[in-house]
């Protein structure tokens, strides 16, 4: 079932209040504090389940207008049918459908899926206070839904099963016990065994006792016959005594009845109708008096109101001031900070400009500009300098390497051509061979020629060693490398001159490097941004000052309209005071308008009541005349006489019927009345005492006779030992069978206890109720996985919370906000479980997220959106930020 419209005739602060346009899914009802959100929540509860009795210690939400509570809910069932629920305090509830109308809470419960007040108040419709208390989830019906699943026992608690089995086993047998069934069976078996042994020992006197018993039985019959006759006489006398007052009352009533006249034309039920007219007239007079008191009170309240019309005339100015309150607070709060920020920024500007050049100022910075083309030129100079530097370095490196190699070669000797060196050595060697051959052959010519050749070779060798410089030639490679190095240096110097000329044109220090120049451009750009920022701060400071000036001027304009206003605090405090005074004036104006309407309605009501009274007086007068009387006293006297006659006739009929039922009809009845006329109560008492005395004497004799007969019969039964002994033996066997069956049942109970304990342990490890499973998933997501399990121990109705590390906590160990998130998740789980088998009901929550942090509140709202996709949820809040969060999720907003 979903609510479509709420109509409050009278409830608490509301009178003739209407909330329409409620839709399926998520609805947010927004209103400030004391707007009546909690009253609406309680109104929905009481419209569905009834108003509490006046004697209960609870908030009755007595209407401000003084009437009884009442209103209507327009709802739509799951089937799509519309129903209208109307309830007025003290008159019950009416449910109207398109085809019929029914009355009574039982009929309404059928539309509600037979939900109880406990289920709806603690699960579907709850405030923050009820959310915070776990006791609201401890009702028996709710606990059964939370904890009743798991072992397949339905609503039976496993602990109750355990307790019952222990009591069952203890009832059968307990060590050292004496009152258990098995112990009692043992005792009875031992007793029967002793009786059997005793019966088997005695037989005798049987025939003698039987003859004496026969004689006494005949005497008892005679005594019993005499007592029966006396009992009949006693009953007749007692009946006469009992009926004597009734008979006397009957005779007196008949005599009085004959003396009273009859009036058949008197209106039927005249007295009741007369007093009904009088009662209606008196009630109407009391109502007129009450309504006059109400009218006087309304007029007094209305005339006592003092309206500040001057302040109300400034409504636009007050609305503007209230709307600008945060802006004004911000201006006052931020003005000093912004001015300080401006001073800091100015100081920083000076430092930044001086870091470029102490001679620079802001004008120089603003006039200085590096275009993209100039930045490209700086990069080109930088690239050219880098290339020239590398070329100079490479030329120098080549020259140095050449000189190092040349020095290394000179350190190793003269650079003599190899052919000359080989020729000198060959000539010396050839001369040596010729000298040796000539000496060996004693050919002096050959010897002389060999010596000449050897000397020539030696002389040539010495000559080449002494004249090494003659063999050195000019090093053209070194000259080439040296020239290339000098050319590169000149190119670099020319490029430096171009760079210095470019710097002079820009008015910069010629000692700056390209990268430093580019950095100056970046600094200048940053300084310009800082100057722009300072200009914005100047504009902001100007706006703040203008805002404060305009606000102060507007305040002074409104101030003459403020009565009893004592300036305290700053400008925002003045604006808040103005707002409160304006709200009070507005409320007083609304209250006066409301009271004017109530006065007019009350006056019309009194006019209608006066017309009704006049009509009732006319009807009463006609009724009195219809009875043949002229005034009320005559009417009542005549009615009293007729009432007495009717009463006497009734007495006569009742007494006659009663007496006839006791004594009989016809002659017996006539004789009884004649006897009553002739006898006195004292005569009856004497007759009764005589009969009672005779009966007591006969009863004493009979008691003695019966005692003797009983003792004799018992002795005879004892002597009839055969059958009794057999019965005792059969009883012994039965008791033994009972003992065996009891032992078997006790063993079965103990085995069941062991199996139940194993099942409980397995349950805690593998199974949890569906409500807790559903709540666990939501609670884990809300806490971002910090708490991953909700555990219900098998023998407790408490909960344990397990975090990601496996540590367990009780509910009271968690923070207030986390407990509320757990209780909310439990309620959502209960609703889903309950609606699997019942009519869905509207969910109503009153500001239950106020203790949630932003992250968890957003997660809860996300769950609430999904939760509301298949049902209707009404969320009440006094926070604009919360309302905007719901609207962002597609909620339907209604202002209270």
WOTASUL-V573960 format. One record per residue. N is the residue number from 0. PSI is psi in radians with two decimals (999 if undefined). OMEGA is omega in whole degrees, 0 to 359 (* if undefined). NEAR is the number of other C-alpha atoms within 8 Angstrom. Layout:
BEGIN
n	psi	omega	near
N	PSI	OMEGA	NEAR
N	PSI	OMEGA	NEAR
END
This chain:
BEGIN
n	psi	omega	near
0	2.44	180	11
1	2.51	181	13
2	2.30	178	13
3	-0.62	181	12
4	2.55	177	12
5	2.12	180	12
6	1.97	182	11
7	1.92	176	13
8	-0.82	179	12
9	2.13	178	16
10	1.95	180	16
11	-2.23	181	11
12	-0.16	186	10
13	2.51	171	12
14	2.16	181	12
15	0.83	180	8
16	2.38	182	8
17	2.23	174	8
18	1.97	183	10
19	2.91	176	7
20	0.24	175	6
21	2.40	187	11
22	2.92	173	10
23	2.76	179	10
24	-2.52	188	12
25	2.13	176	16
26	2.31	178	15
27	2.14	179	14
28	1.94	185	13
29	2.41	175	14
30	2.58	180	12
31	3.08	177	8
32	2.48	180	6
33	0.32	176	5
34	-0.24	177	7
35	0.40	181	11
36	-0.80	179	13
37	-0.60	178	8
38	-0.70	178	11
39	-0.75	177	8
40	-0.85	182	13
41	-0.58	178	8
42	-0.76	179	9
43	-0.79	179	9
44	-0.85	187	13
45	-0.49	174	10
46	-0.59	182	15
47	-0.52	188	8
48	0.08	172	8
49	2.69	177	11
50	2.49	180	7
51	2.76	178	7
52	2.68	183	5
53	-0.47	183	5
54	-0.22	183	4
55	2.54	179	6
56	1.39	180	4
57	2.84	178	4
58	1.99	182	4
59	-0.13	181	6
60	0.89	180	9
61	2.24	183	10
62	2.51	179	14
63	-0.43	182	11
64	-0.08	173	6
65	-0.07	180	6
66	-3.12	177	8
67	2.78	180	10
68	2.60	177	13
69	2.90	179	13
70	-2.89	183	13
71	2.60	171	13
72	2.17	173	14
73	2.10	188	12
74	2.85	176	13
75	2.23	182	13
76	2.96	179	11
77	-0.52	180	9
78	-0.19	182	5
79	-0.13	179	6
80	2.52	178	9
81	2.47	174	10
82	2.69	177	12
83	2.07	181	11
84	2.08	180	14
85	2.31	180	12
86	2.36	175	13
87	2.37	183	11
88	2.20	178	9
89	-0.07	183	4
90	0.00	179	6
91	-2.94	186	11
92	2.55	178	12
93	2.36	179	11
94	2.07	181	13
95	2.22	175	11
96	2.97	179	10
97	-0.38	186	7
98	-0.31	186	5
99	3.10	176	6
100	2.28	181	8
101	2.80	181	8
102	2.70	171	10
103	2.59	180	9
104	-0.55	180	10
105	-0.74	178	6
106	-0.72	179	10
107	-0.68	179	11
108	-0.60	178	10
109	-0.70	177	8
110	-0.51	181	9
111	0.15	182	10
112	0.45	180	8
113	0.54	174	7
114	2.53	179	8
115	2.86	176	6
116	-0.64	180	8
117	-0.79	180	8
118	-0.85	187	11
119	-0.73	185	11
120	-0.62	186	10
121	-0.26	183	11
122	-0.81	187	11
123	-0.70	186	14
124	1.88	186	12
125	2.68	177	13
126	-3.11	181	11
127	-0.73	181	11
128	-0.72	180	6
129	-0.57	176	9
130	-0.64	186	13
131	-0.34	185	10
132	2.09	178	8
133	-0.34	179	8
134	-0.45	180	6
135	-0.25	176	9
136	0.24	185	10
137	0.11	175	8
138	2.67	186	9
139	-0.76	182	6
140	-0.67	181	8
141	-0.74	179	10
142	-0.66	179	12
143	-0.65	180	9
144	-0.56	180	10
145	-0.82	193	12
146	-0.07	189	10
147	-0.16	182	13
148	2.90	170	13
149	-1.12	185	10
150	0.16	179	9
151	0.42	184	5
152	0.09	182	10
153	-2.16	181	7
154	0.07	180	7
155	2.24	179	8
156	2.36	175	8
157	-0.62	178	11
158	-0.65	178	8
159	-0.67	177	8
160	-0.78	180	9
161	-0.82	180	10
162	-0.73	181	8
163	-0.73	180	8
164	-0.72	178	12
165	-0.78	178	10
166	-0.66	179	8
167	-0.80	180	10
168	-0.71	179	12
169	-0.55	177	9
170	-0.54	180	9
171	-0.79	182	12
172	2.42	175	12
173	2.31	181	9
174	2.38	180	4
175	0.30	176	4
176	2.79	183	8
177	-0.27	184	6
178	0.09	179	6
179	2.81	186	12
180	-0.73	180	10
181	-0.68	178	11
182	-0.74	179	11
183	-0.67	178	10
184	-0.72	176	12
185	-0.77	181	9
186	-0.77	181	8
187	-0.64	178	9
188	-0.78	179	11
189	-0.67	180	8
190	-0.77	179	8
191	-0.68	178	12
192	-0.69	177	9
193	-0.71	180	8
194	-0.66	179	9
195	-0.76	180	11
196	-0.62	181	8
197	-0.69	183	8
198	-0.48	183	9
199	0.05	188	8
200	-0.27	191	6
201	2.32	171	7
202	2.37	176	8
203	3.01	171	5
204	0.23	189	6
205	-0.84	186	9
206	-0.69	181	6
207	-0.79	181	7
208	-0.61	180	10
209	-0.72	181	9
210	-0.78	179	8
211	-0.64	180	8
212	-0.62	179	11
213	-0.71	180	8
214	-0.75	181	8
215	-0.56	178	10
216	-0.64	178	9
217	-0.73	178	8
218	-0.66	181	8
219	-0.60	180	11
220	-0.70	179	8
221	-0.79	181	8
222	-0.71	180	10
223	-0.67	180	9
224	-0.76	178	8
225	-0.73	180	9
226	-0.63	178	11
227	-0.71	179	8
228	-0.76	178	8
229	-0.64	180	11
230	-0.65	178	9
231	-0.75	178	8
232	-0.74	181	9
233	-0.75	180	11
234	-0.68	179	8
235	-0.74	180	8
236	-0.74	179	11
237	-0.66	178	9
238	-0.74	178	9
239	-0.71	179	9
240	-0.77	181	11
241	-0.69	186	8
242	-0.14	184	9
243	-0.84	178	10
244	-0.63	180	8
245	-0.72	181	10
246	-0.73	178	12
247	-0.75	178	9
248	-0.65	178	9
249	-0.82	182	12
250	-0.73	179	8
251	-0.70	180	8
252	-0.69	179	12
253	-0.67	180	11
254	-0.77	179	8
255	-0.63	181	9
256	-0.66	181	10
257	-0.41	182	7
258	-0.24	183	6
259	2.40	178	8
260	2.85	179	5
261	2.54	178	6
262	1.59	184	6
263	-0.29	182	4
264	-0.08	180	5
265	2.39	184	9
266	2.48	179	7
267	2.38	184	4
268	0.75	186	6
269	-0.80	182	9
270	-0.78	180	8
271	-0.74	181	7
272	-0.66	179	8
273	-0.86	182	11
274	-0.44	174	8
275	-0.75	176	8
276	-0.78	180	10
277	-0.73	180	9
278	-0.73	180	8
279	-0.69	180	8
280	-0.75	178	11
281	-0.75	178	8
282	-0.70	180	8
283	-0.68	178	10
284	-0.77	178	9
285	-0.68	180	8
286	-0.72	179	8
287	-0.72	179	11
288	-0.78	179	8
289	-0.74	181	8
290	-0.58	176	10
291	-0.70	176	9
292	-0.73	179	8
293	-0.76	180	9
294	-0.78	179	11
295	-0.73	180	8
296	-0.75	179	8
297	-0.77	179	11
298	-0.72	179	10
299	-0.78	179	8
300	-0.74	181	9
301	-0.81	183	10
302	-0.38	180	6
303	-0.14	180	6
304	2.39	177	8
305	2.03	184	5
306	2.37	174	7
307	1.39	183	8
308	-0.52	180	7
309	-0.72	178	7
310	-0.68	179	12
311	-0.52	178	10
312	-0.36	178	6
313	0.53	186	9
314	-0.78	182	9
315	-0.71	180	6
316	-0.71	180	9
317	-0.75	178	11
318	-0.72	179	8
319	-0.79	181	8
320	-0.77	181	10
321	-0.67	178	10
322	-0.45	181	7
323	0.10	187	8
324	-0.83	181	10
325	-0.64	178	7
326	-0.70	179	7
327	-0.79	178	13
328	-0.75	180	9
329	-0.71	180	8
330	-0.79	180	12
331	-0.77	184	10
332	-0.65	189	8
333	-0.27	188	8
334	-0.85	180	10
335	-0.73	181	8
336	-0.69	181	8
337	-0.72	178	10
338	-0.70	177	10
339	-0.67	178	8
340	-0.66	178	8
341	-0.79	179	11
342	-0.77	178	8
343	-0.72	181	8
344	-0.68	178	10
345	-0.75	179	9
346	-0.71	179	8
347	-0.65	177	8
348	-0.76	180	11
349	-0.78	181	9
350	-0.71	181	8
351	-0.72	181	10
352	-0.74	180	14
353	-0.51	178	11
354	-0.39	176	7
355	-0.95	181	9
356	2.20	181	7
357	-0.40	182	7
358	-0.18	182	5
359	2.68	171	11
360	-3.05	184	9
361	-0.61	179	7
362	-0.72	179	7
363	-0.74	180	8
364	-0.76	182	12
365	-0.51	180	9
366	-0.36	181	6
367	2.38	181	7
368	2.32	172	7
369	1.96	177	8
370	2.97	178	6
371	-0.60	178	6
372	-0.72	179	7
373	-0.63	175	8
374	-0.64	176	10
375	-0.67	177	8
376	-0.75	179	8
377	-0.74	179	12
378	-0.63	178	9
379	-0.75	176	8
380	-0.76	181	11
381	-0.78	180	10
382	-0.71	180	8
383	-0.79	178	9
384	-0.67	181	11
385	-0.76	179	8
386	-0.78	179	8
387	-0.67	178	12
388	-0.75	180	9
389	-0.68	179	8
390	-0.77	178	9
391	-0.75	180	11
392	-0.69	180	8
393	-0.75	179	8
394	-0.76	180	13
395	-0.70	180	10
396	-0.71	179	8
397	-0.77	179	9
398	-0.77	180	12
399	-0.71	180	8
400	-0.72	179	8
401	-0.80	181	9
402	-0.66	178	9
403	-0.75	179	8
404	-0.69	179	8
405	-0.72	178	8
406	-0.61	180	8
407	-0.71	180	8
408	-0.69	180	8
409	-0.54	179	9
410	-0.32	181	6
411	-0.11	178	6
412	-3.10	182	6
413	2.53	180	9
414	1.31	183	8
415	2.42	179	9
416	2.46	185	6
417	-0.55	180	6
418	-0.62	179	6
419	-0.67	179	8
420	-0.75	179	10
421	-0.63	181	8
422	-0.74	180	9
423	-0.70	181	13
424	-0.66	180	11
425	-0.68	180	9
426	-0.73	179	12
427	-0.69	180	14
428	-0.72	179	10
429	-0.67	178	11
430	-0.64	178	16
431	-0.73	180	12
432	-0.70	180	9
433	-0.68	179	13
434	-0.73	179	14
435	-0.73	180	10
436	-0.71	180	11
437	-0.69	177	15
438	-0.65	179	10
439	-0.61	182	7
440	0.00	180	6
441	0.70	175	7
442	1.80	188	10
443	-0.45	176	8
444	-0.83	178	7
445	-0.64	179	11
446	-0.78	180	15
447	-0.73	179	10
448	-0.65	180	11
449	-0.69	180	16
450	-0.65	180	12
451	-0.79	180	9
452	-0.75	181	13
453	-0.70	179	14
454	-0.68	180	10
455	-0.75	179	11
456	-0.68	181	16
457	-0.72	180	11
458	-0.74	179	8
459	-0.68	181	9
460	-0.76	180	11
461	-0.65	181	8
462	-0.75	181	8
463	-0.51	179	9
464	-0.65	182	8
465	-0.40	184	6
466	0.89	182	8
467	-0.62	182	11
468	-0.46	181	6
469	-0.39	181	6
470	-0.20	178	9
471	2.44	179	7
472	2.96	184	5
473	2.36	182	4
474	1.61	182	6
475	-0.49	180	6
476	-0.76	181	6
477	-0.67	181	10
478	-0.72	179	8
479	-0.81	180	8
480	-0.68	180	11
481	-0.72	179	11
482	-0.72	179	8
483	-0.69	180	9
484	-0.77	181	12
485	-0.66	177	8
486	-0.72	179	8
487	-0.67	179	12
488	-0.69	179	10
489	-0.71	178	8
490	-0.75	179	9
491	-0.73	181	11
492	-0.69	177	8
493	-0.72	179	8
494	-0.65	176	11
495	-0.68	178	9
496	-0.73	177	8
497	-0.73	181	8
498	-0.77	180	10
499	-0.67	178	10
500	-0.70	179	9
501	-0.71	179	8
502	-0.72	180	12
503	-0.69	178	10
504	-0.60	180	7
505	-0.03	179	6
506	0.52	182	6
507	2.83	177	8
508	2.26	183	7
509	-0.18	180	9
510	0.02	181	5
511	2.49	174	9
512	2.81	180	6
513	-0.76	182	10
514	-0.68	178	8
515	-0.68	178	8
516	-0.77	178	10
517	-0.68	177	10
518	-0.65	176	8
519	-0.69	178	9
520	-0.72	178	10
521	-0.72	179	8
522	-0.72	179	10
523	-0.71	179	12
524	-0.75	178	8
525	-0.69	180	8
526	-0.67	177	12
527	-0.71	177	10
528	-0.68	178	8
529	-0.68	177	10
530	-0.72	177	9
531	-0.71	179	8
532	-0.70	179	8
533	-0.66	178	11
534	-0.67	177	8
535	-0.69	177	8
536	-0.69	177	11
537	-0.76	180	9
538	-0.69	180	8
539	-0.72	178	8
540	-0.71	178	11
541	-0.72	179	8
542	-0.74	179	8
543	-0.81	181	12
544	-0.67	180	9
545	-0.71	178	8
546	-0.82	180	10
547	-0.66	179	11
548	-0.82	180	8
549	-0.73	181	8
550	-0.76	179	10
551	-0.71	179	9
552	-0.76	180	8
553	-0.65	177	9
554	-0.76	179	9
555	-0.51	178	8
556	-0.69	183	7
557	-0.46	190	11
558	-0.69	180	7
559	-0.41	181	7
560	-0.04	184	8
561	1.94	179	10
562	2.47	179	5
563	0.58	181	4
564	2.17	178	5
565	1.93	182	4
566	2.13	176	5
567	2.39	177	6
568	-2.91	183	6
569	-3.05	183	6
570	-0.78	177	7
571	-0.66	178	9
572	-0.68	177	9
573	-0.75	181	11
574	-0.73	179	12
575	-0.71	178	9
576	-0.71	177	8
577	-0.75	180	10
578	-0.76	179	10
579	-0.73	180	8
580	-0.65	178	9
581	-0.75	178	12
582	-0.73	179	8
583	-0.73	178	8
584	-0.70	178	13
585	-0.75	179	9
586	-0.72	178	8
587	-0.69	178	11
588	-0.80	179	9
589	-0.73	179	8
590	-0.68	179	8
591	-0.77	178	10
592	-0.74	180	8
593	-0.75	180	8
594	-0.64	176	12
595	-0.77	179	9
596	-0.72	180	8
597	-0.68	178	9
598	-0.82	180	11
599	-0.77	179	8
600	-0.69	179	8
601	-0.70	178	11
602	-0.73	177	9
603	-0.68	180	8
604	-0.75	179	8
605	-0.63	177	11
606	-0.74	178	8
607	-0.71	180	8
608	-0.63	178	10
609	-0.71	177	9
610	-0.74	179	8
611	-0.73	181	8
612	-0.76	180	11
613	-0.72	180	8
614	-0.70	181	8
615	-0.64	176	10
616	-0.74	179	9
617	-0.81	181	8
618	-0.71	180	8
619	-0.71	179	11
620	-0.77	179	8
621	-0.66	180	8
622	-0.72	179	9
623	-0.72	179	14
624	-0.55	180	10
625	-0.34	179	9
626	0.10	180	10
627	0.41	179	7
628	2.84	184	10
629	-0.43	182	8
630	3.13	185	8
631	-0.68	182	8
632	-0.80	178	6
633	-0.71	181	9
634	-0.78	183	12
635	-0.64	177	9
636	-0.80	180	8
637	-0.70	179	8
638	-0.63	180	10
639	-0.71	178	8
640	-0.80	179	9
641	-0.63	177	10
642	-0.74	178	8
643	-0.70	178	8
644	-0.78	179	11
645	-0.67	180	8
646	-0.73	179	8
647	-0.74	178	12
648	-0.69	179	11
649	-0.71	178	8
650	-0.77	180	10
651	-0.82	182	11
652	-0.76	181	8
653	-0.80	181	8
654	-0.74	179	12
655	-0.81	181	9
656	-0.69	181	8
657	-0.79	181	8
658	-0.74	180	13
659	-0.59	178	10
660	-0.38	182	8
661	-0.65	186	7
662	-0.31	181	9
663	3.08	183	9
664	3.07	172	8
665	-2.22	186	6
666	-0.68	181	6
667	-0.68	180	9
668	-0.75	181	12
669	-0.75	179	8
670	-0.68	180	8
671	-0.79	180	9
672	-0.65	178	9
673	-0.68	178	8
674	-0.72	180	8
675	-0.67	180	11
676	-0.46	188	6
677	-0.26	188	6
678	2.79	178	8
679	2.84	177	7
680	-0.55	180	8
681	-0.68	177	6
682	-0.71	180	8
683	-0.75	181	12
684	-0.70	180	9
685	-0.77	178	8
686	-0.72	182	9
687	-0.69	180	11
688	-0.71	179	8
689	-0.81	180	8
690	-0.72	181	11
691	-0.69	179	9
692	-0.79	178	8
693	-0.70	181	9
694	-0.68	180	11
695	-0.67	178	8
696	-0.79	179	8
697	-0.66	182	11
698	-0.62	177	9
699	-0.74	177	8
700	-0.73	181	8
701	-0.65	180	11
702	-0.73	177	8
703	-0.74	180	8
704	-0.77	180	10
705	-0.61	179	9
706	-0.77	179	8
707	-0.77	180	8
708	-0.72	180	11
709	-0.77	180	8
710	-0.72	180	8
711	-0.74	180	10
712	-0.66	179	9
713	-0.73	180	8
714	-0.69	178	8
715	-0.75	180	11
716	-0.64	179	8
717	-0.61	180	8
718	-0.40	176	10
719	1.12	192	9
720	-0.40	186	11
721	-0.94	182	6
722	-0.70	182	7
723	-0.66	179	9
724	-0.71	178	11
725	-0.68	179	8
726	-0.69	179	8
727	-0.71	180	11
728	-0.66	178	10
729	-0.69	177	8
730	-0.65	178	9
731	-0.75	180	11
732	-0.65	177	8
733	-0.73	179	8
734	-0.66	177	11
735	-0.67	178	10
736	-0.69	177	8
737	-0.71	179	9
738	-0.74	179	11
739	-0.75	180	8
740	-0.70	178	8
741	-0.71	178	11
742	-0.71	179	10
743	-0.75	179	8
744	-0.68	179	8
745	-0.73	179	12
746	-0.69	179	8
747	-0.69	178	8
748	-0.76	179	12
749	-0.72	178	10
750	-0.71	179	8
751	-0.64	178	9
752	-0.76	179	11
753	-0.79	180	8
754	-0.67	178	8
755	-0.70	179	9
756	-0.73	177	8
757	-0.69	180	8
758	-0.66	179	9
759	-0.76	180	11
760	-0.73	179	8
761	-0.63	179	9
762	-0.85	182	12
763	-0.42	181	12
764	-0.54	190	6
765	-0.41	188	6
766	2.49	174	8
767	2.66	179	12
768	2.66	183	11
769	-0.59	179	10
770	-0.80	182	13
771	-0.64	177	14
772	-0.81	180	10
773	-0.76	180	11
774	-0.60	182	15
775	-0.76	181	12
776	-0.79	181	9
777	-0.76	182	10
778	-0.68	178	13
779	-0.71	180	13
780	-0.69	180	9
781	-0.74	182	11
782	0.21	177	9
783	0.71	175	7
784	0.05	180	10
785	-0.71	175	8
786	2.08	190	12
787	-0.23	183	13
788	2.47	169	9
789	2.13	187	12
790	2.30	175	11
791	1.86	177	13
792	2.57	190	10
793	-0.58	186	9
794	0.28	181	6
795	2.67	174	6
796	0.44	175	8
797	2.96	181	6
798	2.59	172	10
799	2.48	181	12
800	2.26	183	13
801	2.24	181	14
802	-3.07	185	12
803	-0.44	180	9
804	0.03	179	5
805	0.05	179	6
806	2.46	183	7
807	2.53	177	8
808	2.66	168	9
809	2.91	183	9
810	-0.65	184	9
811	-0.24	179	6
812	-0.15	181	6
813	2.84	177	9
814	2.85	182	7
815	-0.80	181	8
816	-0.71	181	8
817	-0.66	177	9
818	-0.74	180	12
819	-0.64	177	10
820	-0.67	177	11
821	-0.83	182	10
822	-0.63	178	11
823	-0.76	178	9
824	-0.68	178	13
825	-0.72	180	12
826	-0.74	178	11
827	-0.73	178	9
828	-0.71	178	13
829	-0.72	180	12
830	-0.79	180	10
831	-0.72	179	9
832	-0.73	183	10
833	-0.69	185	8
834	-0.05	173	9
835	-0.42	185	6
836	0.02	187	6
837	2.94	177	7
838	2.21	176	10
839	2.45	180	9
840	2.71	179	10
841	2.38	178	12
842	2.25	183	9
843	2.17	181	12
844	2.35	184	15
845	1.72	174	13
846	1.01	184	11
847	0.00	185	9
848	0.19	189	7
849	-0.40	181	5
850	0.16	180	7
851	2.46	174	10
852	2.98	188	6
853	-0.76	184	6
854	-0.85	182	6
855	-0.59	177	10
856	-0.73	178	10
857	-0.67	179	8
858	-0.71	179	10
859	-0.72	180	9
860	-0.66	176	9
861	-0.77	176	9
862	-0.68	180	9
863	-0.66	178	9
864	-0.82	178	11
865	-0.66	181	7
866	-0.60	184	8
867	-0.05	182	12
868	-0.48	184	9
869	0.19	181	6
870	3.07	179	12
871	2.28	179	16
872	2.22	176	13
873	2.00	180	12
874	2.22	179	12
875	2.37	182	13
876	2.68	175	15
877	0.19	184	9
878	2.15	179	8
879	-0.67	181	8
880	-0.71	177	6
881	-0.72	179	8
882	-0.74	180	12
883	-0.62	178	8
884	-0.72	178	8
885	-0.72	180	11
886	-0.60	179	10
887	-0.39	179	7
888	0.11	177	8
889	0.28	180	7
890	2.73	177	11
891	2.17	187	10
892	2.43	175	10
893	2.29	178	10
894	2.37	181	6
895	999	*	9
END
